[in-house]
Amino acid sequence: MNPLAPIIATSIVGLVVLVSFDPVSVAVALVCQAIALPWLRLPFRRTWPIVGIVAVSAILGAMGTALYGRPSGESLLNWGPVHVTTGSLDLAVLVALRIVAIALPGALVFAATNLTALADSLTQIARLPSRFVAGALSSLRMMSLLSDDWRTMGYARRARGLAARGPRQFAGQSFALFVRAVRRGSALATTMEARGFGGQNQRSWSRVSVWRTRDWLVVAGGCLIASLVVGISVVTGSWEVVVFG
Amino acid sequence: MSVPVGVEARDWRWQFSGRPQPALHDLSFSIAPGERILLSGPSGCGKSTLLMALAAVLGADQGTETGLLLVNDSAPDAGRRLTGLVMQDPETQVIMERVGDDVAFGCENFAVPRDETWRRVHASLASVGLTGPGLPVTIDTPTAILSGGQKQRLALAGVIAFEPGLLLLDEPTANLDPQGVLDVVVAVSRVVRETGCTLIVVDHNPAPWEQLLTRVIALDSSGGLASESADYPRVNRARVPVTRVPGDVVISTVNLSVGRPGQPAISVPDLTLRAGTITALSGINGSGKSTLSLTLGGLLPPRSGEIIVGAPLRHGLRPRQVPSPHLWPARSLVRRVGSVFQSPENQFVQPTAASEVGLALRVTGVKRHEAAERVQSRLELMGLVDLASAHPFTLSGGQKRRLALVSATVTQPGLVVVDEPTFGQDDDSWSDVVTLLDELARAGSAVVITTHDPDLLAVVDHIVTLSPMVPVA
C-alpha cells in the first residue's frame, strides 16, 4: 500500500468530523474508524503512548468545556467563572470524543508510516519539490536524536555543578538543546550538500513509489466513511455544523 | 569509474568572519591526479577548513577568500560531484533511515539512473566491507543500530557511490577501537586502489595509513604551508616516567553493572581507584567504557552492585548521600569529581573558553582574583590563552578536548574521569594532556581514563580491560 493512501483517507474523515458538531456524526465516525483501521493492516507502533497523549488532550479539552463551556440545562455547580451545567457536561463529552475521532486515527497511521516511503510518495506521486521533502525527512529523523541530546545535556550540567532542576535550569537547558539542534542540523546539511544535495541537477529516485488500485480503494473507503458520517447524521436529524466565533 | 582529479592552490587564503587572523594563508601547492596525500599539522591549524573548502561546503557567508583554490582546474563549487568528503563525526553523516537508501542518496542527487544506483550501492557497500557473505549488515539494516566504525564506513560508501575523483577524509578513524581503525583503513585502501582516485587524509594517528600514502603536506600552527613534501610524521611523544605513589582508595566497585536508560546492563570488573594513580579502561567499542565512566562520575545510577566511596571523597557529605555519587547534589559532585565526556562539545555550557574553565570555581565559591589566576594558568598549560574569549564551539576538535579537560579538573577534584583524553591531539598537545593528567594524579586525584591510545596506555599505572557486552539477567 502506498503510505499516502491511509493518510489521505484518515484526513478526509478527520476533516468531516472537524466540521461537524453533533453526537451522531462523532459516534458513526468512531465506530467506522474502529472497524476500518485494523483492516488496513499497518504495522502500528508506539500505540499506547499515542493513545495516552490523545486521552490526556481529550480529558483536558473536556474539563475546560465542562467548567467554562456555554451554560445550558440544569445548573450543577456555580462558583465564580466556573459554571457546570448538564448542558456543558454533554458538550464536554462531545468535545472529548471529537478530539479522539480527529486525532487518534491520524496519529496512529502516521506513526505506522515508513517516513522514507512517505517521502518517496510525496515527491513522485504528489509531485512536491524533492528539496523540501528530503529536507523535512532528514530533520524528522533528527528529532529522535534530540531526546538523547537532552539527557546528555542534563549529565553535562550536573557534572559542571549546575543544579538539575528548577525553571531557570530548564530554560537554560532548553536553549542549549535549541543551539545543539541547530548545530546538528547544519552539520547534517553540510553532509547532504557534500553529497550533491541542493545542486541545480535533476534528481533521480532510487525507490519507485507506485499508486495501485488498492490505494484508490483505501481513499474511497475514507470517502465512504465520511459520507456515512454525514448521511446518518442528517437522516437522524442531528446534523450540526461547528460554529466559529 | 571515477577519473582522478588534481588540486592546486595559488596564494590561497581563508578568513572566517569575526576572526582577527586568517584560518589559512599563503597556501600554494599542487597535487597531481591520483596522488595520495597526508595533510598534517598541529591541532587547530585549519586542516578541516581546507578539506571543507575543497569539497565546496564552506559558504561564502562564512568568511572571505583570496587567491585561487582549484579542483580539476576550476573552482571547487563547479566540481562538487568530483569530490567526496567524509568528516570526523560519524553521527552527523547518516542521512537516511536504512543503509541502502543512505548510500543511494548521493547517486540520486546526481541523477544516476535507478538500476545503476542500486548496482553502485551494492558495489560500494561490499567495497568498504560492510555487506557481503557472512556479514550481518544488509541494505535494509536500520542505520541507527550501526557502530561508530560501521557508520564511518557507511559514509565512505555513500561518497564513493557517486564516484568522486577526489576523496577527502577528515580524521575518519575518530574514536574507533583498533579493529575499527583497521577496517576503515583497509576499506579506504581498497577503494583508492580500485578507483585510482586522488586522496587527501587528515589523521593525527598516521601510522596505519603509511603504506597507502605517497606524500605529506604539512601546515604550520598559523595555517600557513610548512612543507609541500614533509617527512612522514613520526609519533614522537615524550613519555612521563611512572613514579607515582598510590594513596588512599578514592572509590571502588563490587559486582557493578552499568547501563544507560533503556539499554541492557553491562557488568564490569571490580575496580579499586587510589589517589595518586592513573587507571585506564580499555576494551572495544560497545564494551561499556563510556557508560562506566558516566556511572563513576555520578551521572548514571548503577544498575546493580556497589560503588564504595572512599575517605577522600566522603568528607562533607551527608550519610545518606554517601552510598553512590549519583545521589550527590550537583555542587557536591563538582567539588569531588571531574568528568570529561567522549564528545567534549556536549559539556560546554558557557559562551567563552575562559568562563568555561572558571565555571566550577564560581559554583564552588572560589574568590574572584584567585579564580582568574587559576583560569589563566590552566589556559596557558593547555596552549589556549589566545582563545580565552573564543566561543568553545568554534575551537578545533583537539582544542575542545583540552578545554573540556581543564574545565572539569580546575577544582582539583578527588576523582577525575576522562573519556578518550588524547584523541585529536598532535605531539605537543598530547604531552600537555598527559602532563596535566600526571599532575592531577600527583596532587592526589585518582584519575581514570578510557583510551585506545597505546602511547597513553604505556604511561598509566593500571589497565582494566572491559570485555564486550556481558548482559546481566
Chai-1 contact restraints between the chains, C-beta under 6 A:
chainA,res_idxA,chainB,res_idxB,connection_type,confidence,min_distance_angstrom,max_distance_angstrom,comment,restraint_id
A,T116,B,E97,contact,1.0,0.0,6.0,A-B,restraint_1
A,T116,B,D101,contact,1.0,0.0,6.0,A-B,restraint_2
A,S138,B,I95,contact,1.0,0.0,6.0,A-B,restraint_3
A,T152,B,N346,contact,1.0,0.0,6.0,A-B,restraint_4
A,Y155,B,L299,contact,1.0,0.0,6.0,A-B,restraint_5
A,A156,B,N346,contact,1.0,0.0,6.0,A-B,restraint_6
A,A156,B,Q347,contact,1.0,0.0,6.0,A-B,restraint_7
A,R158,B,A330,contact,1.0,0.0,6.0,A-B,restraint_8
A,A159,B,S339,contact,1.0,0.0,6.0,A-B,restraint_9
A,R160,B,V349,contact,1.0,0.0,6.0,A-B,restraint_10
A,R160,B,L359,contact,1.0,0.0,6.0,A-B,restraint_11
A,G161,B,A330,contact,1.0,0.0,6.0,A-B,restraint_12
A,G161,B,R331,contact,1.0,0.0,6.0,A-B,restraint_13
A,G161,B,V334,contact,1.0,0.0,6.0,A-B,restraint_14
A,G161,B,A360,contact,1.0,0.0,6.0,A-B,restraint_15
A,G161,B,V363,contact,1.0,0.0,6.0,A-B,restraint_16
A,L162,B,A330,contact,1.0,0.0,6.0,A-B,restraint_17
A,A163,B,A330,contact,1.0,0.0,6.0,A-B,restraint_18
A,A187,B,T92,contact,1.0,0.0,6.0,A-B,restraint_19
A,L188,B,T92,contact,1.0,0.0,6.0,A-B,restraint_20
A,T190,B,V57,contact,1.0,0.0,6.0,A-B,restraint_21
A,T191,B,Q93,contact,1.0,0.0,6.0,A-B,restraint_22
A,M192,B,I95,contact,1.0,0.0,6.0,A-B,restraint_23
A,E193,B,V57,contact,1.0,0.0,6.0,A-B,restraint_24
A,A194,B,A55,contact,1.0,0.0,6.0,A-B,restraint_25
A,A194,B,V57,contact,1.0,0.0,6.0,A-B,restraint_26
A,A194,B,L85,contact,1.0,0.0,6.0,A-B,restraint_27
A,R195,B,F105,contact,1.0,0.0,6.0,A-B,restraint_28
A,R195,B,G106,contact,1.0,0.0,6.0,A-B,restraint_29
A,G196,B,R80,contact,1.0,0.0,6.0,A-B,restraint_30
A,G196,B,G106,contact,1.0,0.0,6.0,A-B,restraint_31
A,G196,B,N109,contact,1.0,0.0,6.0,A-B,restraint_32
A,G196,B,F110,contact,1.0,0.0,6.0,A-B,restraint_33
A,F197,B,N109,contact,1.0,0.0,6.0,A-B,restraint_34
A,N201,B,F110,contact,1.0,0.0,6.0,A-B,restraint_35
A,N201,B,A111,contact,1.0,0.0,6.0,A-B,restraint_36
A,Q202,B,A111,contact,1.0,0.0,6.0,A-B,restraint_37
A,R203,B,E108,contact,1.0,0.0,6.0,A-B,restraint_38
A,R203,B,A111,contact,1.0,0.0,6.0,A-B,restraint_39
A,S204,B,E108,contact,1.0,0.0,6.0,A-B,restraint_40
A,S204,B,A111,contact,1.0,0.0,6.0,A-B,restraint_41
A,S204,B,V112,contact,1.0,0.0,6.0,A-B,restraint_42
A,S206,B,A104,contact,1.0,0.0,6.0,A-B,restraint_43
A,S206,B,E108,contact,1.0,0.0,6.0,A-B,restraint_44
A,S206,B,R114,contact,1.0,0.0,6.0,A-B,restraint_45
A,S206,B,T117,contact,1.0,0.0,6.0,A-B,restraint_46
